[in-house]
Amino acid sequence: MSEVNMIKCACADCVCVLPVSSALERNGKMFCGKSCAEGHNAGNGCGHVGCECHG
């Protein structure tokens, strides 16, 4: 059996794929950062190059 090393951010609009070890967990879901984890409540994106998510 192989181990999962990478995961897609749980934010529906986000295209980020990141190592599981650096993901931010909120309510059992894995996110690429604080903005996605908090549902973009400030209207800002995740800030990663190539991603234009805003929740």
KOLGU-4560 file (N, C-alpha, C; in nm, 3 decimals, padded with zeros to 5 digits):
<recs>
<n_xx: 00.086 n_yy: -00.117 n_zz: 00.000 ca_xx: 00.000 ca_yy: 00.000 ca_zz: 00.000 c_xx: 00.091 c_yy: 00.123 c_zz: 00.000 mol: A seq: 1 type: MET>
<n_xx: 00.055 n_yy: 00.222 n_zz: -00.079 ca_xx: 00.135 ca_yy: 00.344 ca_zz: -00.086 c_xx: 00.071 c_yy: 00.454 c_zz: -00.003 mol: A seq: 2 type: SER>
<n_xx: 00.153 n_yy: 00.550 n_zz: 00.037 ca_xx: 00.109 ca_yy: 00.660 ca_zz: 00.122 c_xx: 00.082 c_yy: 00.784 c_zz: 00.037 mol: A seq: 3 type: GLU>
<n_xx: -00.022 n_yy: 00.860 n_zz: 00.070 ca_xx: -00.055 ca_yy: 00.984 ca_zz: 00.001 c_xx: 00.040 c_yy: 01.093 c_zz: 00.047 mol: A seq: 4 type: VAL>
<n_xx: 00.111 n_yy: 01.156 n_zz: -00.047 ca_xx: 00.206 ca_yy: 01.261 ca_zz: -00.014 c_xx: 00.153 c_yy: 01.399 c_zz: -00.049 mol: A seq: 5 type: ASN>
<n_xx: 00.070 n_yy: 01.409 n_zz: -00.152 ca_xx: 00.020 ca_yy: 01.537 ca_zz: -00.201 c_xx: -00.133 c_yy: 01.535 c_zz: -00.194 mol: A seq: 6 type: MET>
<n_xx: -00.189 n_yy: 01.655 n_zz: -00.175 ca_xx: -00.335 ca_yy: 01.668 ca_zz: -00.166 c_xx: -00.378 c_yy: 01.800 c_zz: -00.229 mol: A seq: 7 type: ILE>
<n_xx: -00.498 n_yy: 01.803 n_zz: -00.288 ca_xx: -00.553 ca_yy: 01.926 ca_zz: -00.343 c_xx: -00.619 c_yy: 02.001 c_zz: -00.229 mol: A seq: 8 type: LYS>
<n_xx: -00.603 n_yy: 02.131 n_zz: -00.226 ca_xx: -00.667 ca_yy: 02.215 ca_zz: -00.126 c_xx: -00.819 c_yy: 02.190 c_zz: -00.129 mol: A seq: 9 type: CYS>
<n_xx: -00.881 n_yy: 02.186 n_zz: -00.012 ca_xx: -01.024 ca_yy: 02.158 ca_zz: -00.001 c_xx: -01.112 c_yy: 02.274 c_zz: -00.047 mol: A seq: 10 type: ALA>
<n_xx: -01.056 n_yy: 02.392 n_zz: -00.068 ca_xx: -01.132 ca_yy: 02.506 ca_zz: -00.120 c_xx: -01.175 c_yy: 02.472 c_zz: -00.264 mol: A seq: 11 type: CYS>
<n_xx: -01.303 n_yy: 02.480 n_zz: -00.292 ca_xx: -01.355 ca_yy: 02.439 ca_zz: -00.423 c_xx: -01.295 c_yy: 02.518 c_zz: -00.539 mol: A seq: 12 type: ALA>
<n_xx: -01.266 n_yy: 02.646 n_zz: -00.520 ca_xx: -01.214 ca_yy: 02.729 ca_zz: -00.628 c_xx: -01.061 c_yy: 02.725 c_zz: -00.640 mol: A seq: 13 type: ASP>
<n_xx: -00.995 n_yy: 02.667 n_zz: -00.543 ca_xx: -00.848 ca_yy: 02.667 ca_zz: -00.538 c_xx: -00.791 c_yy: 02.554 c_zz: -00.624 mol: A seq: 14 type: CYS>
<n_xx: -00.682 n_yy: 02.582 n_zz: -00.693 ca_xx: -00.617 ca_yy: 02.480 ca_zz: -00.776 c_xx: -00.487 c_yy: 02.430 c_zz: -00.713 mol: A seq: 15 type: VAL>
<n_xx: -00.457 n_yy: 02.471 n_zz: -00.592 ca_xx: -00.331 ca_yy: 02.434 ca_zz: -00.527 c_xx: -00.326 c_yy: 02.287 c_zz: -00.488 mol: A seq: 16 type: CYS>
<n_xx: -00.213 n_yy: 02.225 n_zz: -00.517 ca_xx: -00.182 ca_yy: 02.090 ca_zz: -00.472 c_xx: -00.057 c_yy: 02.103 c_zz: -00.387 mol: A seq: 17 type: VAL>
<n_xx: -00.059 n_yy: 02.047 n_zz: -00.268 ca_xx: 00.049 ca_yy: 02.068 ca_zz: -00.174 c_xx: 00.081 c_yy: 01.942 c_zz: -00.097 mol: A seq: 18 type: LEU>
<n_xx: 00.200 n_yy: 01.937 n_zz: -00.037 ca_xx: 00.234 ca_yy: 01.822 ca_zz: 00.046 c_xx: 00.140 c_yy: 01.814 c_zz: 00.167 mol: A seq: 19 type: PRO>
<n_xx: 00.097 n_yy: 01.696 n_zz: 00.200 ca_xx: 00.008 ca_yy: 01.677 ca_zz: 00.314 c_xx: 00.073 c_yy: 01.734 c_zz: 00.440 mol: A seq: 20 type: VAL>
<n_xx: 00.202 n_yy: 01.722 n_zz: 00.451 ca_xx: 00.274 ca_yy: 01.768 ca_zz: 00.571 c_xx: 00.267 c_yy: 01.919 c_zz: 00.592 mol: A seq: 21 type: SER>
<n_xx: 00.241 n_yy: 01.996 n_zz: 00.486 ca_xx: 00.235 ca_yy: 02.141 ca_zz: 00.502 c_xx: 00.093 c_yy: 02.196 c_zz: 00.494 mol: A seq: 22 type: SER>
<n_xx: -00.007 n_yy: 02.109 n_zz: 00.483 ca_xx: -00.146 ca_yy: 02.152 ca_zz: 00.474 c_xx: -00.197 c_yy: 02.199 c_zz: 00.610 mol: A seq: 23 type: ALA>
<n_xx: -00.292 n_yy: 02.290 n_zz: 00.606 ca_xx: -00.357 ca_yy: 02.344 ca_zz: 00.726 c_xx: -00.492 c_yy: 02.273 c_zz: 00.740 mol: A seq: 24 type: LEU>
<n_xx: -00.514 n_yy: 02.204 n_zz: 00.850 ca_xx: -00.637 ca_yy: 02.128 ca_zz: 00.869 c_xx: -00.740 c_yy: 02.209 c_zz: 00.946 mol: A seq: 25 type: GLU>
<n_xx: -00.862 n_yy: 02.212 n_zz: 00.891 ca_xx: -00.976 ca_yy: 02.276 ca_zz: 00.956 c_xx: -01.097 c_yy: 02.187 c_zz: 00.936 mol: A seq: 26 type: ARG>
<n_xx: -01.163 n_yy: 02.149 n_zz: 01.042 ca_xx: -01.286 ca_yy: 02.069 ca_zz: 01.037 c_xx: -01.269 c_yy: 01.943 c_zz: 00.953 mol: A seq: 27 type: ASN>
<n_xx: -01.154 n_yy: 01.879 n_zz: 00.965 ca_xx: -01.129 ca_yy: 01.754 ca_zz: 00.894 c_xx: -01.093 c_yy: 01.769 c_zz: 00.747 mol: A seq: 28 type: GLY>
<n_xx: -01.075 n_yy: 01.892 n_zz: 00.700 ca_xx: -01.039 ca_yy: 01.917 ca_zz: 00.560 c_xx: -00.902 c_yy: 01.982 c_zz: 00.556 mol: A seq: 29 type: LYS>
<n_xx: -00.829 n_yy: 01.960 n_zz: 00.446 ca_xx: -00.693 ca_yy: 02.010 ca_zz: 00.431 c_xx: -00.692 c_yy: 02.128 c_zz: 00.334 mol: A seq: 30 type: MET>
<n_xx: -00.628 n_yy: 02.238 n_zz: 00.376 ca_xx: -00.623 ca_yy: 02.360 ca_zz: 00.296 c_xx: -00.479 c_yy: 02.404 c_zz: 00.274 mol: A seq: 31 type: PHE>
<n_xx: -00.459 n_yy: 02.486 n_zz: 00.170 ca_xx: -00.324 ca_yy: 02.534 ca_zz: 00.137 c_xx: -00.281 c_yy: 02.651 c_zz: 00.224 mol: A seq: 32 type: CYS>
<n_xx: -00.375 n_yy: 02.716 n_zz: 00.289 ca_xx: -00.341 ca_yy: 02.830 ca_zz: 00.373 c_xx: -00.460 c_yy: 02.884 c_zz: 00.449 mol: A seq: 33 type: GLY>
<n_xx: -00.434 n_yy: 02.986 n_zz: 00.527 ca_xx: -00.535 ca_yy: 03.044 ca_zz: 00.616 c_xx: -00.655 c_yy: 03.101 c_zz: 00.541 mol: A seq: 34 type: LYS>
<n_xx: -00.634 n_yy: 03.170 n_zz: 00.428 ca_xx: -00.746 ca_yy: 03.230 ca_zz: 00.354 c_xx: -00.847 c_yy: 03.125 c_zz: 00.311 mol: A seq: 35 type: SER>
<n_xx: -00.797 n_yy: 03.016 n_zz: 00.254 ca_xx: -00.887 ca_yy: 02.908 ca_zz: 00.210 c_xx: -00.953 c_yy: 02.841 c_zz: 00.331 mol: A seq: 36 type: CYS>
<n_xx: -00.877 n_yy: 02.817 n_zz: 00.436 ca_xx: -00.930 ca_yy: 02.750 ca_zz: 00.555 c_xx: -01.040 c_yy: 02.831 c_zz: 00.621 mol: A seq: 37 type: ALA>
<n_xx: -01.032 n_yy: 02.963 n_zz: 00.612 ca_xx: -01.132 ca_yy: 03.050 ca_zz: 00.673 c_xx: -01.243 c_yy: 03.091 c_zz: 00.578 mol: A seq: 38 type: GLU>
<n_xx: -01.247 n_yy: 03.029 n_zz: 00.460 ca_xx: -01.355 ca_yy: 03.056 ca_zz: 00.364 c_xx: -01.344 c_yy: 03.190 c_zz: 00.295 mol: A seq: 39 type: GLY>
<n_xx: -01.223 n_yy: 03.247 n_zz: 00.290 ca_xx: -01.200 ca_yy: 03.376 ca_zz: 00.224 c_xx: -01.289 c_yy: 03.485 c_zz: 00.281 mol: A seq: 40 type: HIS>
<n_xx: -01.307 n_yy: 03.484 n_zz: 00.412 ca_xx: -01.396 ca_yy: 03.581 ca_zz: 00.476 c_xx: -01.351 c_yy: 03.726 c_zz: 00.458 mol: A seq: 41 type: ASN>
<n_xx: -01.225 n_yy: 03.748 n_zz: 00.422 ca_xx: -01.177 ca_yy: 03.884 ca_zz: 00.396 c_xx: -01.178 c_yy: 03.916 c_zz: 00.246 mol: A seq: 42 type: ALA>
<n_xx: -01.224 n_yy: 03.820 n_zz: 00.165 ca_xx: -01.232 ca_yy: 03.842 ca_zz: 00.021 c_xx: -01.100 c_yy: 03.827 c_zz: -00.051 mol: A seq: 43 type: GLY>
<n_xx: -00.999 n_yy: 03.778 n_zz: 00.018 ca_xx: -00.868 ca_yy: 03.764 ca_zz: -00.044 c_xx: -00.845 c_yy: 03.621 c_zz: -00.094 mol: A seq: 44 type: ASN>
<n_xx: -00.757 n_yy: 03.607 n_zz: -00.192 ca_xx: -00.723 ca_yy: 03.476 ca_zz: -00.245 c_xx: -00.615 c_yy: 03.411 c_zz: -00.160 mol: A seq: 45 type: GLY>
<n_xx: -00.573 n_yy: 03.293 n_zz: -00.201 ca_xx: -00.472 ca_yy: 03.222 ca_zz: -00.124 c_xx: -00.333 c_yy: 03.283 c_zz: -00.143 mol: A seq: 46 type: CYS>
<n_xx: -00.314 n_yy: 03.355 n_zz: -00.253 ca_xx: -00.187 ca_yy: 03.422 ca_zz: -00.276 c_xx: -00.083 c_yy: 03.339 c_zz: -00.348 mol: A seq: 47 type: GLY>
<n_xx: -00.116 n_yy: 03.216 n_zz: -00.383 ca_xx: -00.020 ca_yy: 03.133 ca_zz: -00.454 c_xx: -00.022 c_yy: 03.163 c_zz: -00.603 mol: A seq: 48 type: HIS>
<n_xx: 00.094 n_yy: 03.165 n_zz: -00.664 ca_xx: 00.109 ca_yy: 03.197 ca_zz: -00.806 c_xx: 00.026 c_yy: 03.102 c_zz: -00.890 mol: A seq: 49 type: VAL>
<n_xx: -00.053 n_yy: 03.157 n_zz: -00.981 ca_xx: -00.137 ca_yy: 03.077 ca_zz: -01.071 c_xx: -00.273 c_yy: 03.043 c_zz: -01.018 mol: A seq: 50 type: GLY>
<n_xx: -00.302 n_yy: 03.079 n_zz: -00.895 ca_xx: -00.433 ca_yy: 03.047 ca_zz: -00.835 c_xx: -00.508 c_yy: 03.177 c_zz: -00.813 mol: A seq: 51 type: CYS>
<n_xx: -00.632 n_yy: 03.180 n_zz: -00.855 ca_xx: -00.714 ca_yy: 03.300 ca_zz: -00.842 c_xx: -00.837 c_yy: 03.277 c_zz: -00.756 mol: A seq: 52 type: GLU>
<n_xx: -00.827 n_yy: 03.184 n_zz: -00.661 ca_xx: -00.944 ca_yy: 03.155 ca_zz: -00.576 c_xx: -00.974 c_yy: 03.274 c_zz: -00.484 mol: A seq: 53 type: CYS>
<n_xx: -01.099 n_yy: 03.288 n_zz: -00.456 ca_xx: -01.147 ca_yy: 03.387 ca_zz: -00.358 c_xx: -01.267 c_yy: 03.334 c_zz: -00.283 mol: A seq: 54 type: HIS>
<n_xx: -01.280 n_yy: 03.202 n_zz: -00.283 ca_xx: -01.387 ca_yy: 03.137 ca_zz: -00.208 c_xx: -01.515 c_yy: 03.128 c_zz: -00.273 mol: A seq: 55 type: GLY>
</recs>
